[in-house]
Every structure is written in structure tokens, then in C-alpha cells.
Amino acid sequence: MFRKLLVANRGEIALRILRSCRDLGIDGVAVYSEVDRDSLHVRYADEAYLIGPGPASESYLNVPKIIEVAKKARVDAIHPGYGFLAENADFAQACRENTITFVGPSPEAIRMLGDKIESRRLMSQAGIPVVPGSRELATADTAAAAATRIGFPLLVKAASGGGGKGIRAVYQAEELPIALEMASREAGSAFGDGALYLEKFLEAVRHVEVQIIADHHGNVVALGERECSIQRRYQKMIEEAPSTAVDDALRQRLIEMAVRAGKAADYVNVGTIEFLLDEEGNPSFLEVNTRLQVEHPVTELVTGVDLVADQLLVAEGEALPYRQEEIRVRGWAIECRIAAEDPFNEFFPSVGKVSFVSEPGGPGVRVDSALYDGAYIPHYYDPLIAKLSARGRDRAEAIRRMRRALQEYKIVGVDTNIPFHLQVMDNVHFIAGTLDTGFVEKHFRLDHQDELENEEIALVAASLLAHSKRKEALSPSSLAGASGDSWRLQSRRTGLRERDWGMRRMAWRKSI
């Protein structure tokens, strides 16, 4: 077992990995930027090192600095989490060159599967159906010819990267040139590679993915599917396992294709094979994510597998402790991504201090979070601040528990997308399981705040009532029986006044 491991990430995923390290008796090392100095993952780790200022390019994406810290701390391994350097082949290569184990696939696998064009070619050779598309676009003329062959609508997509960046929908030929320019510019800025290709835009499809894990001994195991169709601008918002679109026959087919994909890529560690399902339920390969996914908790909840612990086991060279026939999916799990953004204002990011947080609990509820009273949400990073998961014996129970948990979740100081998630849980189409990737655009208009305003008014009223009661408690008549020590009396007045001001400030922040 590793003696010491560095987590090259921040927030809830860094804390999640550090907890698995503690379970396994591994010393956990955190890194942090200047704005994350007081973060929970820093406090929780056995050691923590500053790696630079707030911008990710100067801290969490600074490969030389992270390797320098890893060598200084004498770690055996580095876990990249997700985002930042998780799918960076050069980072995995740097770990290898410095004799540090990278907890993830090989640099060669990351490089090959990170190239969307190359991964599509590989899967096609393995007999896995792929979404119709093109090769890398060399010129505007080759793009126009490929578009004519594929047909409209289509997607202009970045050959590298992920996370919904470098993608533009094109419905007619005259839109193609500007879409190519915008997608290339965004991809170049986000991934350092402006290469593009075209892909048929399949509308009214479902996004279903299969979690795999593979060891160095040739074992590849699929841990069931996840439904990821609730998304906005190609960014996932809600995931669940299993999927209402997948019956036993289709599940077996997806598992077989996912295992075949892993073996074709000589894959080791965790990965996700993503598919699109058309209206007839026919799957087509979309891409491979060569890392731990944000939505991994739902798979853990229905299979009982600890994916992070198993990642570490595999990275050490051990064989997987289970085989495909031993995997059983029990119950249903749903995850809502809690983000610091305003759903009533086009999901605009919200930054600032979290003055108060109360997390939900109870049967079947899991919270992956690094929030606390006083935590600061900076503008440098992704707005994801927590993941809320609920498990039930069936999907109906999972939805009920998620609705309850969302109602219990209180975060004051920044806007969150919790109202959006509550609307989804109450939506008849979601409850019926009739989903597709256009779900949000079809069913939601988050342009009013009636319920939120009522809650804010109640908070302010409660604060004012508490204030009036404290003033009454501080009146001379109420203190007549107290000691005549004027210094103690003044101290008491000051302390109560400061607490009262804290409550009023909390309510004021909520009201704006």
C-alpha cells in the first residue's frame, strides 16, 4: 500500500480522496492556491503546501510546481481527481519520469482517448457503433464537404478536451464558418489545441455512460450504467443509476461494448465509456472520460464499490477484488450537482462568502462537500461546490429522498441552483423517466423568484423579531436582578449586540 499520496485538486473531490487515504492508512498531502488557504481539504490533510496564486494556470495547472511539491513531500503517488490535470497526458508522463505513481490510466491511453477523432477510429475498429462524423478538419473547404456528406444539423466539436467546451451546433450551411471560428478559438483557449471535427447532431437522444475499472492483469469490469441526460450546454447537472431507458438486454449490450472498449485501449484504472441512445434505444459511442467522474457516487451507492479505494489498489498493481459476474446493482441513486450559480439569471456564477450552511441528512442521503460557515467561493474555478446524492429501494423513493434533502439544504451568502433541482424533482416528465438531452430547454423557464422571495422575507422577518426580543432582554428593567458590576453589564450588551449584527448581516446577504 502507498505510504503517502498527494491530491492534485481542491474542494469536495480533494476531501473525498483524502478520506479514502485515511481509511487505508495512507498519509494524505494537499496542495492549495492562495485563495484556498482556509479550505477544508487543507485542514484535513496530514500535510499541505501552497502552490501559487488563485488563477488555476498558476496553481492547480502548474505541473512543475506540483511535481516539485510531490518530491519535497516524498510522496509515492498523485491522484488528480477530476478537472484540472486529470486528463493531462503530459502530467501523467511527468509523474512517470519522476518515479511517482499516477493514479489513473497511462499517458499513452490518455493521449489516445483524449483525441476524440482517434478514439472514434479505435472504437469503430473494435466493432462499436459511433456517431457519424468526420476526420480532423484541415480547411474550411474540407469542413464544408464533410458537412454536406454528414447532413444538418451537426455539431462542430473540439478534437481534444471535454466539459462542453469547443462545441457549436450548426443547423444550416451558412452558419458553419462562424461556428468553426468560435469553436476553434474556445478549444484553443481551453485545451491548447484548436483542432476540430464534425459530428452528426442527434436530437432527442439520451446520454448514458458505463463506468469501467481495469487492472494491470487484464481484468476489465463494468459497474453498470448512469443516466446523464439532464444537462445544460453539454454540462451535466443531474445523474442517476441505473437508467430508465435501459432494460436488461440493452444493459448487457452496453456492458459488453464498454468492456471491449477498455480492452481495445489497453486501459488501466477507472474510466467512463459514454454513449448516445436514439429514440429506438440504439447506442452509439460518444467518447471516453479517462478519469474519475463527478457522478461516481451514484455508482458507489448502487453497487457498494468504493471507486477511489479501488483506484489506489489498481494503481499499486493489485488485481481487482471482484469479477464482472459479482457486480450487482441494488436500488436506485440520484445525484444533483450543487453549484454556486443563479438559476434565475441564466445560471450566472455566484461568488463570495458562505455565511451559513446546513447540510441535509437522514436515510439514503450522501453529501460530498467542502463547505462550512465562512467558506469563500472564488471566481477562479468551476462553480460546483457540492454533490448531493440520494438512494432508495427504487427510483420513486430516491426521488422523494432527494426532494427532502434539497429542501433541507440551506446555503446562505451565495446563490445556488438548488431551486432548479427542486423543480426537476417535481417535473412530471422527470418523474416518468422520459428524458433526453434537451430536457432543460424544453421544460424550464427559471425567470421568476416567487418562492425564493417568500423565503427571504421570512428570514428577514425572523431576524427582526429576534432583534426586538434581544433589545427587550437588554433593557434596564430586565437586568435589574443582575449584578451591579457595570463592566460585566457592558460586556454582555456588547456580546449580544455582535451576535445580533451577525444575524442581521446573514439575512441581508440572503435578501440581496
C-alpha positions in Angstrom: 0.0 0.0 0.0 1.2 3.5 -0.7 2.8 5.3 2.2 1.9 8.8 1.2 -0.3 10.3 -1.6 -0.7 13.9 -2.9 -4.1 15.1 -4.2 -3.6 17.5 -7.1 -7.0 19.1 -6.7 -9.2 21.1 -4.4 -12.7 21.3 -2.9 -15.0 18.3 -2.3 -13.2 15.9 -4.5 -9.8 16.5 -2.8 -11.6 15.9 0.6 -13.2 12.7 -0.8 -9.9 11.3 -1.9 -8.1 12.3 1.4 -10.8 10.4 3.3 -10.2 7.3 1.4 -6.5 7.7 2.1 -7.2 7.9 5.8 -9.4 4.8 5.6 -6.5 2.9 4.0 -3.8 4.3 6.4 -2.2 6.4 3.7 -0.8 9.9 4.6 -2.6 12.5 2.5 -0.9 15.6 1.1 -2.9 18.6 0.0 -1.9 21.4 -2.3 -3.7 24.7 -2.4 -3.8 28.2 -4.0 -3.7 31.4 -2.0 -7.5 31.8 -2.2 -7.9 28.2 -0.9 -5.7 28.6 2.2 -8.6 28.1 4.6 -10.3 25.3 2.6 -11.4 22.1 4.4 -9.2 19.8 2.3 -6.2 21.8 3.5 -7.2 21.4 7.2 -8.0 17.7 6.7 -4.7 16.7 5.1 -1.7 15.4 7.0 0.4 17.9 5.1 -0.5 20.9 2.9 1.6 23.0 0.5 1.0 26.3 -1.1 1.5 26.1 -4.9 0.6 29.6 -6.2 -2.0 32.4 -6.5 -5.6 32.0 -7.3 -5.6 31.5 -11.1 -5.6 27.8 -11.9 -2.9 28.3 -14.6 -0.6 29.5 -11.8 -1.5 26.8 -9.2 -3.6 23.7 -9.9 -2.5 23.5 -13.5 1.2 24.2 -12.7 2.8 20.8 -13.5 6.4 21.7 -12.5 5.2 23.2 -9.2 3.1 20.2 -8.3 5.9 17.8 -9.1 8.3 19.9 -7.1 6.0 19.7 -4.1 5.4 15.9 -4.6 9.2 15.3 -4.5 9.6 17.6 -1.5 6.9 15.7 0.4 8.3 12.4 -0.8 5.0 11.0 -1.9 4.6 7.6 -3.6 1.6 8.6 -5.8 -0.5 11.5 -7.1 -4.3 11.4 -7.5 -5.5 14.1 -9.9 -9.2 14.0 -9.0 -11.3 15.3 -11.9 -10.9 18.5 -13.9 -7.5 20.4 -13.8 -4.8 17.9 -14.7 -6.9 14.7 -14.5 -6.8 14.0 -18.3 -3.5 15.7 -19.0 -1.1 13.1 -20.6 1.9 15.4 -20.1 1.2 15.4 -16.3 0.9 11.6 -16.2 4.2 11.4 -18.1 5.9 13.8 -15.7 4.8 11.6 -12.8 6.2 8.6 -14.5 9.5 10.4 -15.3 9.8 11.3 -11.6 9.0 7.7 -10.4 5.7 8.9 -8.9 2.7 6.7 -9.5 -0.1 8.5 -11.3 -3.5 7.2 -10.1 -5.1 6.9 -13.5 -4.5 5.4 -16.9 -1.2 5.6 -18.7 -0.1 8.7 -20.6 -0.5 6.8 -23.8 -4.1 5.9 -23.1 -5.0 9.4 -22.0 -3.4 10.8 -25.2 -5.1 8.4 -27.5 -8.6 8.5 -25.9 -8.4 12.3 -25.3 -8.1 12.7 -29.1 -11.8 12.3 -30.0 -11.0 11.5 -33.6 -8.5 8.8 -32.7 -10.8 7.3 -30.1 -13.7 7.2 -32.6 -11.5 5.3 -35.0 -10.4 2.9 -32.3 -13.9 2.1 -31.3 -15.1 1.7 -34.8 -12.2 -0.9 -35.4 -13.4 -2.7 -32.2 -16.9 -3.1 -33.7 -18.6 -0.5 -31.5 -21.0 1.8 -33.4 -20.0 5.5 -33.4 -22.0 8.7 -34.1 -21.5 9.6 -37.8 -18.8 12.2 -38.1 -15.6 13.4 -39.9 -11.9 13.3 -39.6 -9.9 16.3 -38.3 -10.9 19.4 -40.4 -7.9 20.7 -42.3 -9.5 23.6 -44.1 -12.9 25.4 -44.5 -13.4 23.5 -47.8 -12.9 20.1 -46.2 -15.3 21.2 -43.4 -17.9 22.2 -45.9 -17.6 18.9 -47.9 -17.8 16.9 -44.7 -20.9 18.8 -43.6 -22.6 18.1 -46.9 -21.8 14.4 -46.5 -23.0 14.1 -42.8 -26.0 16.4 -43.2 -27.5 19.0 -41.0 -28.0 19.6 -38.1 -24.5 18.8 -37.0 -22.0 19.7 -34.2 -18.6 21.3 -34.6 -16.6 19.7 -31.8 -13.1 20.1 -30.4 -10.8 17.2 -31.1 -9.4 17.5 -27.5 -10.7 18.2 -24.1 -14.3 18.0 -22.8 -16.7 19.6 -20.4 -18.8 21.0 -23.1 -16.2 23.4 -24.4 -15.4 23.9 -28.1 -18.8 22.7 -29.2 -21.2 24.5 -31.5 -24.5 23.4 -33.1 -25.0 24.1 -36.8 -28.4 23.9 -38.4 -27.6 25.2 -41.9 -24.6 25.6 -44.1 -24.3 29.4 -43.8 -23.8 29.0 -40.0 -20.8 26.7 -40.4 -17.9 29.3 -40.9 -18.6 31.3 -37.8 -19.2 28.1 -35.8 -15.8 26.8 -36.8 -14.1 30.0 -35.8 -15.8 30.2 -32.4 -15.3 26.5 -31.6 -11.6 26.6 -32.6 -10.9 29.7 -30.6 -12.6 28.3 -27.4 -10.9 24.9 -27.8 -7.5 26.6 -28.3 -8.0 28.7 -25.1 -9.3 25.8 -23.0 -7.1 22.9 -24.2 -4.3 24.5 -26.1 -5.5 22.7 -29.2 -7.9 24.3 -31.7 -8.3 21.1 -33.9 -12.0 20.4 -34.8 -14.1 17.7 -36.3 -17.8 17.4 -37.3 -20.4 15.0 -35.7 -24.0 14.4 -36.6 -26.3 16.2 -34.2 -28.7 13.6 -32.9 -31.6 15.3 -31.4 -33.9 13.8 -28.7 -31.2 11.4 -27.6 -30.3 10.2 -24.2 -26.8 10.4 -22.7 -25.9 7.1 -21.0 -22.5 6.1 -19.8 -20.9 3.0 -18.4 -18.4 3.0 -15.5 -15.4 0.7 -16.0 -12.4 -0.2 -13.9 -9.5 -2.2 -15.2 -6.3 -3.6 -13.6 -2.8 -4.4 -14.8 -3.7 -8.1 -15.1 -6.1 -7.8 -18.0 -9.4 -7.6 -15.9 -11.9 -5.1 -17.1 -15.1 -4.8 -15.1 -18.2 -2.6 -15.9 -20.1 -1.3 -12.9 -23.4 -0.6 -14.6 -24.7 2.5 -16.4 -25.6 6.0 -15.4 -28.2 8.4 -17.0 -26.7 11.8 -17.7 -29.4 13.4 -19.9 -30.3 16.3 -17.6 -27.7 18.8 -18.8 -27.4 22.4 -20.0 -25.0 23.5 -22.7 -23.4 20.0 -22.7 -22.7 20.3 -18.9 -24.3 17.5 -16.8 -26.5 18.7 -13.9 -28.2 15.6 -12.6 -27.2 11.9 -12.9 -28.8 8.7 -11.8 -28.1 5.0 -11.8 -29.4 2.9 -13.3 -31.2 4.4 -16.4 -34.9 4.2 -17.1 -34.0 3.8 -20.8 -32.0 0.6 -20.3 -33.6 -2.8 -20.0 -31.7 -6.0 -19.2 -30.9 -6.8 -22.8 -29.6 -3.3 -23.6 -27.6 -3.2 -20.3 -25.8 -6.4 -21.2 -25.0 -5.0 -24.7 -23.7 -1.7 -23.2 -21.5 -3.6 -20.6 -20.1 -5.8 -23.4 -19.2 -2.8 -25.5 -17.7 -0.9 -22.6 -15.5 -3.8 -21.6 -14.5 -4.3 -25.3 -13.6 -0.6 -25.5 -11.4 -0.8 -22.4 -9.6 -3.8 -23.7 -9.1 -2.2 -27.1 -7.4 0.8 -25.5 -5.3 -1.4 -23.1 -6.9 0.6 -20.4 -6.0 0.5 -16.7 -7.7 2.3 -13.7 -11.2 3.9 -13.8 -12.8 5.3 -16.9 -16.2 6.1 -18.4 -17.4 5.0 -21.8 -20.1 7.4 -22.9 -22.9 6.6 -25.4 -25.9 8.3 -27.0 -29.2 6.4 -27.3 -31.5 7.3 -30.1 -35.3 7.2 -29.8 -35.3 3.5 -30.7 -32.7 2.8 -27.9 -29.8 2.2 -30.3 -26.4 3.1 -28.7 -23.6 5.0 -30.4 -20.2 5.6 -28.9 -19.6 9.2 -27.9 -16.3 9.5 -26.0 -14.2 8.1 -23.2 -13.5 10.1 -20.0 -10.1 8.9 -18.7 -10.7 9.8 -15.1 -12.9 9.6 -12.0 -16.2 11.2 -12.9 -18.1 13.8 -10.8 -21.1 11.5 -10.8 -19.2 8.4 -9.4 -21.2 8.5 -6.1 -24.3 7.1 -7.7 -22.4 4.1 -8.9 -20.9 3.6 -5.5 -24.4 3.8 -3.9 -26.0 1.1 -6.0 -23.0 -1.3 -6.3 -21.4 -0.9 -2.9 -18.0 -0.4 -4.6 -15.5 2.3 -3.3 -14.1 3.5 -6.6 -11.4 5.7 -5.1 -10.1 2.9 -2.9 -10.1 0.6 -5.9 -8.3 3.1 -8.0 -5.5 3.1 -5.4 -5.5 -0.7 -5.3 -5.2 -0.9 -9.1 -2.5 1.8 -9.2 -0.4 -0.2 -6.9 -0.5 -3.2 -9.3 -3.0 -5.3 -7.4 -5.8 -7.3 -9.1 -9.4 -6.2 -8.8 -11.1 -7.9 -5.8 -14.2 -8.8 -7.9 -15.2 -10.0 -11.3 -18.0 -9.0 -13.7 -20.4 -11.7 -12.6 -20.1 -10.5 -9.0 -21.4 -7.0 -9.7 -25.0 -6.4 -8.6 -26.9 -3.2 -8.9 -29.3 -2.7 -6.0 -31.8 0.1 -5.6 -31.6 3.5 -7.3 -29.4 6.6 -6.8 -29.7 10.2 -8.0 -27.0 12.9 -7.8 -27.7 16.7 -8.0 -24.7 18.9 -8.7 -24.9 21.8 -6.3 -23.3 24.8 -7.9 -22.8 28.4 -6.9 -24.8 30.0 -9.7 -28.1 31.8 -10.1 -30.7 29.7 -12.0 -32.9 32.8 -12.3 -30.2 34.7 -14.2 -29.0 32.2 -16.8 -27.1 30.3 -14.2 -24.7 33.1 -13.8 -21.8 32.2 -11.3 -22.1 33.5 -7.8 -19.0 34.2 -5.7 -18.4 35.4 -2.2 -18.5 34.2 1.4 -20.8 31.4 2.6 -22.1 32.9 5.8 -24.1 29.8 6.8 -24.6 26.2 5.6 -26.8 23.4 6.9 -26.4 20.1 5.1 -29.2 17.5 4.8 -29.0 14.0 6.3 -31.2 11.1 7.1 -31.7 7.7 5.4 -30.2 7.3 2.0 -28.6 10.8 1.8 -25.0 11.4 1.0 -23.3 14.9 0.8 -19.9 15.3 -0.9 -18.9 18.9 0.1 -16.2 21.1 1.4 -18.5 23.9 2.6 -18.5 25.4 6.0 -19.7 28.6 7.7 -17.3 31.3 6.4 -16.1 29.4 3.3 -15.2 31.6 0.4 -16.3 30.8 -3.2 -13.7 32.3 -5.5 -14.3 33.2 -9.2 -11.3 31.3 -10.5 -12.8 27.8 -10.5 -15.8 25.7 -11.6 -18.9 26.8 -9.7 -19.5 23.2 -8.4 -19.5 23.4 -4.6 -21.1 20.2 -3.5 -22.7 16.9 -4.7 -26.0 15.8 -3.2 -26.9 12.1 -3.7 -29.9 10.1 -2.6 -30.5 6.4 -2.7 -33.8 4.5 -2.5 -35.0 1.0 -2.9 -36.5 2.1 -6.2 -36.5 5.3 -8.3 -39.6 6.7 -6.7 -38.1 6.5 -3.2 -34.8 8.0 -4.5 -36.7 11.0 -5.9 -38.6 11.5 -2.6 -35.5 11.4 -0.6 -33.7 13.8 -3.0 -36.6 16.2 -2.8 -36.5 16.1 1.0 -32.7 16.6 1.1 -32.9 19.6 -1.3 -35.5 21.2 0.9 -33.2 20.7 3.9 -30.1 22.0 2.2 -29.5 25.7 3.3 -26.7 27.7 1.9 -26.6 31.5 2.7 -24.3 34.0 1.2 -24.1 32.9 -2.4 -26.8 31.9 -4.9 -27.2 28.2 -5.7 -29.0 26.1 -8.2 -31.0 24.2 -5.6 -34.3 25.8 -6.8 -33.6 24.3 -10.2 -33.1 20.8 -8.8 -36.3 21.1 -6.8 -38.2 21.9 -10.0 -36.7 18.9 -11.7 -37.7 16.6 -8.9 -41.3 17.8 -9.2 -41.5 17.7 -13.0 -43.9 15.1 -14.4 -41.6 14.1 -17.3 -38.6 13.5 -15.0 -40.8 11.5 -12.6 -42.0 9.4 -15.5 -38.3 8.9 -16.6 -39.0 10.4 -20.1 -35.7 12.3 -20.6 -33.4 13.5 -23.3 -30.5 15.9 -23.6 -32.9 18.8 -24.5 -34.9 18.3 -21.2 -33.9 21.6 -19.6 -34.6 23.7 -22.6 -38.0 22.0 -23.2 -39.4 22.1 -19.7 -37.9 25.0 -17.7 -38.2 28.8 -17.6 -36.4 29.9 -14.4 -37.3 33.5 -14.8 -39.2 34.1 -11.5 -38.3 34.1 -7.8 -41.6 34.0 -6.1 -40.8 31.1 -3.7 -37.3 32.3 -3.1 -38.5 35.8 -2.3 -41.1 34.4 0.2 -38.3 32.5 1.9 -36.1 35.7 2.1 -38.9 37.7 3.5 -39.4 35.1 6.2 -35.7 35.1 7.1 -35.6 38.9 7.4 -38.8 38.9 9.5 -37.4 36.2 11.8 -34.2 38.2 12.2 -36.1 41.4 13.0 -38.2 39.6 15.6 -35.1 38.1 17.2 -33.6 41.6 17.2 -36.6 43.1 19.0 -36.6 40.4 21.6 -32.9 40.9 22.3 -33.4 44.6 22.8 -36.1 43.9 25.3 -33.8 41.4 27.1 -31.2 44.2 27.3 -33.5 46.8 28.9 -32.6 48.1 32.4 -35.7 46.5 33.9 -34.8 43.1 32.6 -31.3 43.4 34.0 -32.4 44.7 37.4 -31.8 41.5 39.1 -28.3 41.1 37.7 -25.1 42.0 39.3 -24.3 45.7 39.7 -21.0 45.2 38.0 -21.2 47.8 35.2 -18.2 46.3 33.4 -19.9 42.9 33.2 -23.2 44.5 32.1 -21.4 46.4 29.3 -19.7 43.2 28.2 -22.9 41.4 28.0 -24.6 44.1 26.0 -21.6 44.2 23.5 -21.6 40.4 23.1 -25.3 40.2 22.4 -25.1 43.2 20.0 -22.4 41.5 18.0 -24.4 38.3 17.7 -27.5 40.3 16.7 -25.5 42.1 14.0 -24.3 38.7 12.6 -27.8 37.5 12.3 -28.9 40.7 10.5 -26.0 40.6 8.2 -26.9 37.0 7.3 -30.5 37.9 6.5 -29.3 41.0 4.5 -26.9 38.9 2.4 -29.8 36.4 1.7 -32.1 39.3 0.7 -29.7 40.6 -2.0 
